[in-house]
Amino acid sequence: MALEITAANPDPALLDLPWSTPLEDWPESQLAALPRGISRHIVRFVRVPAGVIAIKEIKDEIARREYHMLRALNRLAIPCVRPYGVVSGRVGSDGEPLDSCLLTHHLHYSLPFRALFSQTLRPDTATRLIDALAVLLVRLHLQGFWWGDVSLSNTLFRRDAGAFAAYVVDAETGELRDRLSDGQREHDLDIARVNIAGELMDLEAGGLLPEGNDPIDVSNQIMERYRALWQELTGLETFTVGERWRVDERIRRLNELGFDVDELAISTDVDGTTLRIQPKVVDAGHHSRRLLRLTGLDVEENQARRLLNDLDAYRAATDVQGEDEAITATRWLNEVYLPVTRAIPDDLRGKLEPAELFHEILEHRWYLSERSGHDTPLGQSLADYILRILPEKPREETVVGVDTVEMPIVAMPS
């Protein structure tokens, strides 16, 4: 057998890695960090010139299938890790064949849920993670993707202006179809409910789950959150002809959830007295796309909403509401956002990504203003945040967790 690397742009440095050694025995000197996250497979992180990559040791057929599935999800703009390649044809020093490896890019500033709970977090962190996972699951189902193994462990989370954004990290069981049936969607939901309950019970046993969080109650929330969002996105709404303003209201509600409405189906009764409205094609990212169009900043949805709010406040404070929005956005970018984010000392830049830092500085400004009873200048808020708050933050740019352990697979009776 000959070693084979399948990748769009393979890095020659990959050849220097010890592929003839089982992944669990790789020397620590080869690893980018000691990663953590529960997986049924061995996972390690290494650093190459292209950046940090995750390596998962699995059967060749499964590795290639997941590689192509992740490529398909990326083409559909689904939040997930980016596939890097597949390494096959591995042979151990004893001449025995070894499993193939799936390579994916490490998602910067992302955290496994266990790493999140190892920090000091708000009591409602579990609920916020469920909300993020529900939004992700709705997006997947709208695109016809059946996950088959929905769990917190198979998801990475990035901070998003006080909330979290969820990303698919494990898609080996997934199937991509033209459309999912209600039964397939409910199956995914039931898998999510059971898996999340087990994961939270594990956290509870380890003393990591904040008090007041019942694993069963929290896991059941995935059903409630998902169905409410699905109904808002796809449900049929009926109202009278005189209430046409409700069409705009429906669109606004969807935009507030972070979804654009690309097409609406509107029909009337035979006598023309009532209207029916149903979104036909929806996609996420209304605020992030608007901010990207205006400023070139590519950030998470809640971060984009917060930055756009600050942009609107800037327009009002400088009395330039009548100017072209793109021109005002450029001024705000150069006069407010960039000076703030560039003022962060070099040794603190890896704490949080720039958009999340800006959001936290705005939050800190609000806190200082409320405490003092008058508006606190942004520069003063920035200086106080850098001095007192930012040094205590964990460095999240390259946090990948702690030791990965292999999850035993238990055969269940049919």
Disulfide bonds with the S-S distance in Angstrom:
none
